[in-house]
Amino acid sequence: MKPRSKKPGNIYIVLALSLGLLLSLQTVQSLGVTRPVPYDVQLMKGEEAGFYFEIQAVTSTEKQLCTYGISGLEPLQVTFEKNEAVIEAGSIENVYGKVKVPDDAQIKTYSGSLSVSCGAYTEGQVSGSVVKTTVGGSPFNVRVVELRTREIRDIGPSKEAGFDYTTIIILLAIIIIIVVTGVYYKLAYKKKK
């Protein structure tokens, strides 16, 4: 019985197809959310402070429409720069907000929780065929004090915002390496015949 000849190029085709399948399955499930920065704020009555958090869609293959909120800080006033964010596939978006302490708030620590809900974005709305993913439970504490012992950091949008191409370049490099290696082994196999 003759041993079967192995075609080295076939394994690379299988690997490339598997990689493509894995990447196509990563839509909403691949989102990440950082906790608010700073997540522990110290303010006096009448003061306000900025904060931000990141929504990460680095491995997502679809644009995402995300809404967010912080619950549990009542009677403090939490506002966001935008009510929702559209996150491009393969990118990270900073979301900025402010928390303000009313003059009649009690001196105590208020503990809130950040939640973010995202779904695939299609022509200005969330696609009805995709289940929204909600990430929640990130802590956010505001200590209302009579006298602050820490300075309030000025947190706001960066003037140098841009698209992060790093992930796309890495994925393209991997695909090119797989294709080139497959072609090389296929040509080497043909020369041996």
Backbone as CSV, one residue per row, in Angstrom:
resi,resn,N_x,N_y,N_z,CA_x,CA_y,CA_z,C_x,C_y,C_z
1,MET,0.841,-1.179,0.000,0.000,0.000,0.000,0.880,1.233,0.000
2,LYS,0.554,2.163,-0.891,1.323,3.375,-1.072,0.942,4.423,-0.025
3,PRO,1.912,5.078,0.640,1.553,6.130,1.593,0.990,7.341,0.865
4,ARG,0.012,7.946,1.486,-0.600,9.142,0.888,0.367,10.304,0.949
5,SER,0.388,11.063,-0.119,1.251,12.253,-0.113,0.524,13.370,0.625
6,LYS,1.286,14.074,1.395,0.706,15.176,2.163,0.875,16.462,1.367
7,LYS,-0.175,17.234,1.269,-0.116,18.525,0.593,0.031,19.597,1.666
8,PRO,1.209,20.204,1.782,1.430,21.164,2.857,0.549,22.404,2.746
9,GLY,0.097,22.779,1.591,-0.722,23.975,1.413,-2.118,23.841,2.010
10,ASN,-2.637,22.616,2.113,-3.993,22.413,2.617,-4.156,22.866,4.069
11,ILE,-3.140,22.646,4.889,-3.250,23.031,6.297,-3.377,24.545,6.431
12,TYR,-2.719,25.296,5.562,-2.788,26.754,5.638,-4.140,27.281,5.162
13,ILE,-4.724,26.588,4.232,-6.061,26.980,3.789,-7.060,26.757,4.918
14,VAL,-6.931,25.634,5.611,-7.805,25.340,6.750,-7.589,26.375,7.854
15,LEU,-6.337,26.717,8.141,-6.044,27.719,9.171,-6.622,29.085,8.800
16,ALA,-6.474,29.480,7.546,-7.001,30.776,7.103,-8.525,30.803,7.206
17,LEU,-9.185,29.721,6.817,-10.647,29.655,6.924,-11.088,29.675,8.381
18,SER,-10.353,28.969,9.249,-10.694,28.964,10.679,-10.542,30.348,11.283
19,LEU,-9.465,31.050,10.937,-9.250,32.404,11.438,-10.366,33.330,10.968
20,GLY,-10.728,33.215,9.704,-11.825,34.038,9.179,-13.138,33.766,9.879
21,LEU,-13.430,32.496,10.169,-14.658,32.130,10.871,-14.665,32.684,12.293
22,LEU,-13.545,32.550,12.996,-13.464,33.075,14.360,-13.653,34.585,14.384
23,LEU,-13.039,35.292,13.453,-13.173,36.747,13.419,-14.594,37.172,13.060
24,SER,-15.276,36.400,12.232,-16.634,36.770,11.852,-17.625,36.580,12.991
25,LEU,-17.306,35.726,13.965,-18.207,35.490,15.092,-18.072,36.551,16.184
26,GLN,-17.049,37.382,16.102,-16.808,38.367,17.150,-17.474,39.688,16.793
27,THR,-18.702,39.890,17.213,-19.381,41.156,16.970,-19.611,41.834,18.298
28,VAL,-20.783,41.714,18.859,-21.098,42.369,20.122,-20.381,41.701,21.289
29,GLN,-20.184,40.393,21.233,-19.613,39.671,22.359,-18.195,40.111,22.685
30,SER,-17.518,40.806,21.785,-16.124,41.143,21.987,-15.918,42.555,22.528
31,LEU,-16.935,43.153,23.104,-16.802,44.497,23.651,-16.228,44.464,25.058
32,GLY,-15.483,45.499,25.372,-14.958,45.649,26.717,-15.220,47.060,27.206
33,VAL,-15.369,47.212,28.512,-15.604,48.522,29.109,-14.685,48.653,30.317
34,THR,-13.953,49.771,30.376,-13.105,50.009,31.541,-13.930,50.659,32.635
35,ARG,-13.429,50.611,33.853,-14.132,51.316,34.919,-13.870,52.811,34.758
36,PRO,-14.763,53.635,35.306,-14.578,55.086,35.163,-13.257,55.559,35.774
37,VAL,-12.649,56.546,35.149,-11.407,57.135,35.635,-11.666,58.591,35.949
38,PRO,-11.431,59.100,37.127,-11.168,58.314,38.322,-12.456,57.645,38.792
39,TYR,-12.350,56.508,39.418,-13.551,55.812,39.891,-13.877,56.159,41.337
40,ASP,-13.001,56.930,41.972,-13.217,57.341,43.357,-12.952,58.846,43.432
41,VAL,-14.020,59.635,43.449,-13.915,61.089,43.380,-14.244,61.691,44.736
42,GLN,-13.524,62.740,45.091,-13.774,63.448,46.345,-14.189,64.881,45.999
43,LEU,-15.430,65.256,46.368,-15.967,66.579,46.037,-16.639,67.212,47.244
44,MET,-16.669,68.547,47.239,-17.420,69.283,48.247,-18.758,69.686,47.629
45,LYS,-19.690,70.114,48.451,-21.012,70.548,47.977,-20.834,71.665,46.944
46,GLY,-21.596,71.561,45.839,-21.556,72.569,44.788,-20.464,72.353,43.745
47,GLU,-19.562,71.394,43.945,-18.474,71.158,42.994,-18.874,70.105,41.961
48,GLU,-18.122,70.093,40.871,-18.301,69.056,39.856,-16.937,68.588,39.383
49,ALA,-16.894,67.381,38.855,-15.644,66.797,38.360,-15.942,65.972,37.116
50,GLY,-14.963,65.928,36.237,-15.079,65.125,35.027,-14.567,63.709,35.252
51,PHE,-15.036,62.799,34.419,-14.572,61.414,34.435,-14.722,60.876,33.025
52,TYR,-14.116,59.735,32.777,-14.311,59.072,31.487,-14.167,57.568,31.666
53,PHE,-14.625,56.826,30.664,-14.399,55.386,30.589,-14.250,55.047,29.123
54,GLU,-13.707,53.870,28.841,-13.500,53.431,27.465,-14.473,52.313,27.109
55,ILE,-14.982,52.382,25.889,-15.704,51.252,25.314,-14.773,50.691,24.242
56,GLN,-14.412,49.439,24.379,-13.422,48.826,23.495,-14.090,47.823,22.570
57,ALA,-14.031,48.109,21.274,-14.561,47.194,20.253,-13.414,46.751,19.348
58,VAL,-12.268,46.487,19.955,-11.050,46.218,19.206,-11.187,44.989,18.309
59,THR,-11.812,43.929,18.789,-11.937,42.717,17.971,-13.317,42.573,17.338
60,SER,-14.143,43.586,17.464,-15.470,43.535,16.844,-15.337,43.744,15.337
61,THR,-16.193,43.087,14.583,-16.166,43.238,13.126,-17.284,44.148,12.631
62,GLU,-18.100,44.648,13.537,-19.207,45.532,13.154,-19.182,46.799,13.988
63,LYS,-19.653,47.883,13.389,-19.821,49.135,14.105,-20.871,48.928,15.190
64,GLN,-20.673,49.532,16.372,-21.564,49.332,17.512,-22.200,50.654,17.948
65,LEU,-23.483,50.607,18.327,-24.174,51.744,18.915,-24.362,51.435,20.394
66,CYS,-23.788,52.292,21.253,-23.790,52.021,22.689,-24.483,53.139,23.458
67,THR,-25.259,52.755,24.458,-25.840,53.695,25.417,-25.276,53.332,26.788
68,TYR,-25.300,54.287,27.721,-24.657,54.059,28.996,-25.297,54.911,30.070
69,GLY,-25.016,54.557,31.304,-25.539,55.313,32.434,-24.886,54.871,33.727
70,ILE,-25.021,55.712,34.740,-24.530,55.379,36.078,-25.719,55.464,37.017
71,SER,-25.987,54.376,37.705,-27.110,54.351,38.652,-26.576,54.304,40.075
72,GLY,-27.394,54.745,41.013,-27.053,54.649,42.422,-26.388,55.873,43.023
73,LEU,-26.265,56.954,42.278,-25.609,58.155,42.801,-26.594,59.254,43.208
74,GLU,-27.876,58.971,43.161,-28.871,59.970,43.485,-28.632,60.520,44.886
75,PRO,-28.692,61.793,45.128,-29.193,62.928,44.355,-28.121,63.647,43.529
76,LEU,-26.921,63.053,43.367,-25.880,63.678,42.561,-26.321,63.701,41.097
77,GLN,-25.825,64.672,40.360,-26.220,64.831,38.958,-25.095,64.346,38.052
78,VAL,-25.397,63.336,37.236,-24.417,62.788,36.302,-24.866,63.143,34.890
79,THR,-23.984,63.771,34.132,-24.271,64.098,32.736,-23.140,63.571,31.866
80,PHE,-23.474,63.257,30.620,-22.479,62.773,29.660,-22.373,63.758,28.515
81,GLU,-21.208,63.808,27.902,-20.989,64.682,26.754,-21.954,64.320,25.617
82,LYS,-22.164,63.016,25.409,-23.118,62.513,24.408,-23.970,61.441,25.073
83,ASN,-25.222,61.297,24.643,-26.118,60.292,25.227,-25.846,58.878,24.732
84,GLU,-25.183,58.768,23.572,-24.835,57.475,23.011,-23.557,57.627,22.206
85,ALA,-22.918,56.516,21.935,-21.670,56.549,21.178,-21.713,55.487,20.090
86,VAL,-21.212,55.839,18.921,-21.054,54.887,17.834,-19.575,54.510,17.811
87,ILE,-19.308,53.229,18.020,-17.942,52.731,18.105,-17.627,51.991,16.807
88,GLU,-16.614,52.461,16.091,-16.200,51.797,14.853,-15.605,50.433,15.187
89,ALA,-15.803,49.476,14.293,-15.211,48.146,14.480,-13.697,48.282,14.593
90,GLY,-13.118,47.593,15.551,-11.675,47.612,15.718,-11.126,48.828,16.436
91,SER,-11.967,49.573,17.130,-11.478,50.800,17.766,-11.890,50.899,19.231
92,ILE,-11.409,51.956,19.858,-11.709,52.260,21.254,-12.247,53.679,21.305
93,GLU,-13.307,53.880,22.061,-13.923,55.209,22.179,-13.954,55.615,23.647
94,ASN,-13.461,56.814,23.930,-13.577,57.371,25.276,-14.916,58.075,25.399
95,VAL,-15.610,57.848,26.509,-16.881,58.512,26.803,-16.641,59.408,28.015
96,TYR,-16.985,60.689,27.877,-16.723,61.670,28.926,-18.011,62.093,29.612
97,GLY,-17.894,62.310,30.921,-19.041,62.758,31.688,-18.609,63.653,32.829
98,LYS,-19.604,64.180,33.525,-19.361,65.024,34.706,-20.319,64.598,35.801
99,VAL,-19.858,64.704,37.030,-20.708,64.470,38.183,-20.692,65.747,39.003
100,LYS,-21.892,66.204,39.381,-22.019,67.439,40.149,-22.728,67.146,41.464
101,VAL,-22.220,67.760,42.520,-22.805,67.593,43.850,-23.690,68.803,44.134
102,PRO,-24.995,68.588,44.352,-25.864,69.716,44.688,-25.505,70.301,46.063
103,ASP,-25.897,71.536,46.279,-25.588,72.209,47.545,-26.254,71.549,48.749
104,ASP,-27.367,70.838,48.523,-28.090,70.229,49.645,-27.776,68.739,49.835
105,ALA,-26.723,68.209,49.180,-26.366,66.790,49.313,-25.790,66.508,50.692
106,GLN,-26.028,65.293,51.174,-25.490,64.887,52.471,-23.999,64.575,52.349
107,ILE,-23.278,64.792,53.432,-21.860,64.445,53.483,-21.785,62.928,53.710
108,LYS,-21.391,62.202,52.664,-21.249,60.749,52.742,-20.657,60.252,51.437
109,THR,-20.430,58.954,51.345,-19.931,58.338,50.114,-21.107,57.772,49.333
110,TYR,-21.215,58.179,48.077,-22.250,57.674,47.180,-21.591,56.652,46.262
111,SER,-22.168,55.467,46.200,-21.617,54.404,45.357,-22.572,54.122,44.215
112,GLY,-22.059,54.242,43.006,-22.864,53.983,41.811,-22.275,52.852,41.003
113,SER,-22.968,52.524,39.922,-22.543,51.432,39.050,-22.733,51.854,37.600
114,LEU,-21.678,51.710,36.810,-21.708,52.036,35.383,-22.222,50.837,34.600
115,SER,-23.162,51.082,33.686,-23.593,50.015,32.778,-23.582,50.549,31.346
116,VAL,-23.194,49.681,30.417,-23.098,50.027,29.003,-23.828,48.951,28.219
117,SER,-24.679,49.372,27.279,-25.430,48.438,26.442,-25.138,48.754,24.976
118,CYS,-24.721,47.739,24.203,-24.329,47.944,22.803,-24.992,46.922,21.890
119,GLY,-25.187,47.330,20.647,-25.712,46.450,19.612,-25.159,46.874,18.268
120,ALA,-25.216,45.989,17.290,-24.695,46.293,15.961,-25.426,47.502,15.375
121,TYR,-24.679,48.427,14.826,-25.201,49.693,14.286,-25.462,49.532,12.798
122,THR,-26.704,49.802,12.381,-27.072,49.703,10.982,-27.882,50.926,10.588
123,GLU,-27.345,51.753,9.705,-28.034,52.931,9.180,-28.710,53.765,10.262
124,GLY,-27.949,54.154,11.252,-28.459,55.064,12.267,-29.248,54.433,13.393
125,GLN,-29.320,53.121,13.436,-30.058,52.471,14.528,-29.447,51.115,14.837
126,VAL,-29.819,50.557,15.962,-29.338,49.231,16.326,-30.100,48.201,15.515
127,SER,-29.373,47.253,14.964,-29.984,46.208,14.149,-30.931,45.366,15.000
128,GLY,-32.108,45.089,14.497,-33.087,44.287,15.235,-32.732,42.820,15.278
129,SER,-31.811,42.378,14.396,-31.475,40.964,14.346,-30.333,40.594,15.296
130,VAL,-29.729,41.589,15.951,-28.608,41.314,16.847,-29.027,41.592,18.279
131,VAL,-28.716,40.662,19.163,-29.020,40.841,20.581,-28.045,41.853,21.161
132,LYS,-28.578,42.797,21.941,-27.714,43.784,22.576,-26.968,43.130,23.731
133,THR,-25.723,43.544,23.909,-24.916,43.070,25.012,-24.796,44.190,26.036
134,THR,-25.006,43.869,27.296,-24.896,44.858,28.360,-23.765,44.464,29.288
135,VAL,-22.880,45.412,29.521,-21.771,45.228,30.452,-22.053,46.151,31.617
136,GLY,-22.040,45.634,32.817,-22.367,46.480,33.962,-21.601,46.103,35.206
137,GLY,-21.809,46.908,36.220,-21.226,46.605,37.511,-19.920,47.305,37.811
138,SER,-19.429,48.169,36.916,-18.190,48.888,37.211,-18.466,49.921,38.290
139,PRO,-17.714,49.891,39.382,-17.987,50.806,40.500,-17.594,52.247,40.196
140,PHE,-18.341,53.165,40.786,-18.036,54.594,40.671,-18.450,55.238,41.982
141,ASN,-17.483,55.723,42.739,-17.740,56.282,44.062,-17.490,57.785,44.080
142,VAL,-18.392,58.512,44.717,-18.222,59.949,44.926,-18.317,60.195,46.423
143,ARG,-17.249,60.718,46.984,-17.227,61.052,48.413,-17.521,62.537,48.557
144,VAL,-18.648,62.854,49.148,-18.988,64.245,49.408,-18.407,64.575,50.774
145,VAL,-17.500,65.561,50.798,-16.756,65.885,52.010,-16.895,67.375,52.333
146,GLU,-16.606,67.721,53.573,-16.628,69.130,53.962,-15.379,69.845,53.466
147,LEU,-14.248,69.135,53.455,-12.993,69.719,53.000,-12.242,68.663,52.188
148,ARG,-11.928,68.997,50.949,-11.238,68.073,50.053,-9.779,67.927,50.450
149,THR,-9.252,66.715,50.362,-7.822,66.478,50.606,-7.085,66.164,49.307
150,ARG,-7.823,66.103,48.199,-7.234,65.831,46.878,-7.680,66.898,45.900
151,GLU,-6.840,67.151,44.906,-7.196,68.091,43.852,-8.142,67.412,42.854
152,ILE,-8.968,68.210,42.206,-9.838,67.696,41.144,-9.043,67.750,39.843
153,ARG,-8.905,66.611,39.191,-8.200,66.570,37.901,-9.140,67.024,36.801
154,ASP,-8.595,67.781,35.862,-9.386,68.218,34.713,-9.368,67.100,33.672
155,ILE,-10.508,66.449,33.500,-10.609,65.346,32.553,-11.590,65.745,31.469
156,GLY,-11.135,65.678,30.234,-11.985,66.022,29.101,-11.459,65.357,27.851
157,PRO,-12.171,65.539,26.744,-11.754,64.902,25.495,-10.389,65.403,25.042
158,SER,-9.598,64.486,24.523,-8.291,64.828,23.983,-8.461,65.515,22.641
159,LYS,-7.621,66.472,22.368,-7.675,67.178,21.088,-7.072,66.346,19.969
160,GLU,-6.318,65.296,20.330,-5.642,64.479,19.338,-6.314,63.120,19.195
161,ALA,-7.599,63.088,18.993,-8.304,61.817,18.832,-8.122,61.322,17.403
162,GLY,-7.884,60.037,17.248,-7.699,59.467,15.921,-8.043,57.989,15.928
163,PHE,-8.026,57.389,14.746,-8.366,55.982,14.597,-7.135,55.134,14.881
164,ASP,-7.312,54.052,15.626,-6.220,53.155,15.957,-6.168,52.040,14.915
165,TYR,-5.124,52.060,14.096,-4.976,51.079,13.021,-4.168,49.858,13.448
166,THR,-3.698,49.804,14.666,-2.809,48.743,15.110,-3.426,47.358,14.932
167,THR,-4.654,47.168,15.382,-5.299,45.856,15.296,-5.492,45.427,13.842
168,ILE,-5.919,46.348,13.009,-6.142,46.024,11.600,-4.832,45.629,10.934
169,ILE,-3.755,46.343,11.231,-2.451,46.037,10.640,-1.976,44.664,11.089
170,ILE,-2.150,44.333,12.357,-1.725,43.024,12.868,-2.515,41.904,12.193
171,LEU,-3.834,42.070,12.079,-4.648,41.039,11.423,-4.274,40.875,9.956
172,LEU,-4.042,41.979,9.258,-3.628,41.895,7.852,-2.272,41.204,7.721
173,ALA,-1.345,41.492,8.631,-0.036,40.848,8.593,-0.165,39.338,8.785
174,ILE,-1.017,38.911,9.715,-1.224,37.477,9.946,-1.808,36.811,8.703
175,ILE,-2.789,37.445,8.100,-3.416,36.873,6.893,-2.406,36.797,5.754
176,ILE,-1.596,37.843,5.576,-0.596,37.839,4.503,0.435,36.737,4.740
177,ILE,0.869,36.558,5.977,1.843,35.502,6.289,1.258,34.132,5.979
178,ILE,0.007,33.915,6.345,-0.636,32.624,6.069,-0.740,32.376,4.571
179,VAL,-1.156,33.385,3.826,-1.311,33.228,2.371,0.040,33.000,1.701
180,VAL,1.041,33.808,2.050,2.361,33.663,1.437,2.964,32.298,1.759
181,THR,2.843,31.860,2.999,3.368,30.551,3.388,2.649,29.440,2.625
182,GLY,1.344,29.545,2.497,0.584,28.548,1.746,0.985,28.493,0.288
183,VAL,1.175,29.653,-0.333,1.585,29.702,-1.747,2.987,29.127,-1.891
184,TYR,3.883,29.478,-0.973,5.260,28.978,-1.030,5.280,27.448,-0.964
185,TYR,4.561,26.879,-0.011,4.547,25.424,0.125,3.838,24.748,-1.046
186,LYS,2.870,25.385,-1.603,2.178,24.820,-2.760,3.117,24.783,-3.955
187,LEU,3.865,25.879,-4.167,4.843,25.906,-5.269,5.972,24.896,-5.026
188,ALA,6.431,24.782,-3.796,7.492,23.818,-3.474,6.994,22.386,-3.706
189,TYR,5.749,22.130,-3.408,5.165,20.798,-3.603,5.082,20.465,-5.095
190,LYS,4.701,21.467,-5.924,4.604,21.243,-7.372,5.968,20.977,-7.987
191,LYS,7.026,21.641,-7.481,8.370,21.449,-8.024,8.888,20.055,-7.722
192,LYS,8.467,19.459,-6.589,8.929,18.125,-6.226,8.314,17.051,-7.101
193,LYS,7.140,17.330,-7.694,6.470,16.332,-8.546,7.207,16.106,-9.797
